[in-house]
Amino acid sequence: MILEVAVLDIKPGLSAEFEAAFQVAKKIIAAMPGYISHELQKCLEKGDRYILLVRWQTLEDHTIGFRQSPQYQEWRALLHHFYDPFPVVEHYKLC
């Protein structure tokens, strides 16, 4: 299992719109091959910051299967305009 970690900084004042868009976008990612689960958590100290944790079966399920799919373009259209700056995405595995 691979854990994708992204810290999402949302443009000020757009958190409610982001959360609504994510309700649609999460259905896209959940339908992808290799998807296991996800969590979106809101930061208590910074109200416009979230952390997105997505569990994938393999790294390639995310980097190739999802990111190179037509569904990724839908995900991108729904969410990417909320980010400032664009998030760094890292991948982790259990030790």
MOGI-V67344 format. One line per field, one symbol per residue. phi: phi as a letter, one per 30 degrees, with the letter a starting at -180 (. if undefined). A space follows every 10 residues. Layout:
phi->???
This chain:
phi->.ccdbbcccc eeicdddddd dddddddddd cdeidcabbc bcdddbdccb bccbcbdbed eddceddccd ddddeeddcd dddaddddcb bbbdc
